[in-house]
Amino acid sequence: MISKIYSLKSWLLPSSVEEMARRMIGSHWLGPQARGILRANRDICQSHAGESGYIIATGPSIAKQDLSPLTGKFCISVSNFFVHPLFEIIKPAYHCVAPYHVPITEKAWQVWMDDLASHNTNSRLVFSLSDYQRNLKHKRFDKDEKYFLAMGGPIAPLTPTHLNLTRRLAGPQSVTIMALYLALWVGLKKIYLIGCDHDWILHAGESRHFYDESKHALNREGYTEWHEAAECTKLQLEFACNARLWKQYQAIRRLALSMGCEIYNMTEGGLLDVFPRVNLKSVVGTTI
């Protein structure tokens, strides 16, 4: 139904009216405080124009990869990568945390944020604007450089004029989408994805990352990444989530190409087939 509404809208609304409506939804529906917080994102726009960069996710594949060649490279890490033994050696320029969501409890989230604060000494932190109060209320990140992204907009159409980190962005199905928004915003011309296995559908009921699951604070607090909705099974929900994620990756790929940026999948294995495959060693060489 939503796709039908978008198609009907394109026939009924002149492009100028559509653009005006998008601006209202993306900017004016954010309050003055929110717009003030997002304004800081202007400072990093095109700050790494023309460079190459690496987005490091937390899939199990990186447990067998030597990531040391990424030392000194521009990297964006995500989620629980901060427990990796090379986190403080690679020193990612940015570290992205996905928005809070149920069934995570408030207590578990705060324990996880404490864990992040205890590990991070160099990376600039990128949070969801919806977690502004939640993440900052204990002042654990007062000394860290922080940026926020406003989520909740539609994924389509996604064009260079609509990728604006001072306005509302499409809600990410995976934190790697959030990292890709950031990578394009800072101006990267080649982006390499690492640890994006995205093969959970082959391992129903398992939580699989590069680390032992006890190393994630959320898991220690009883969180599980597999849960059933009232109207569907675990696999049905995973199929739906994967379909949404693949659509987001495809939209990001089209956007990147229109901006003159190439995205490659450097993950060893996994299911993600949206981007061309490359080998880490062939791109960055061997251990430094």
Secondary structure by P-SEA (a helix, b strand, c coil): caaaaaaaaaacccaaaaaaaaaaaacccccaaaaaaaccccccccccccbbbbbbcccccccccccccccccbbbbccccccccccccccccbbbbccccccccaaaaaaaaaaaaaccccbbbbbbccccccccccccccccbbbbbbccccccccccccccccccccccccaaaaaaaaaaaacccbbbbccccccccccccccccccccccccccccccccccccccccaaaaaaaaaaaaaaaaaaaaaaaaaacbbbbbcccccccccbbbbbccccccccc
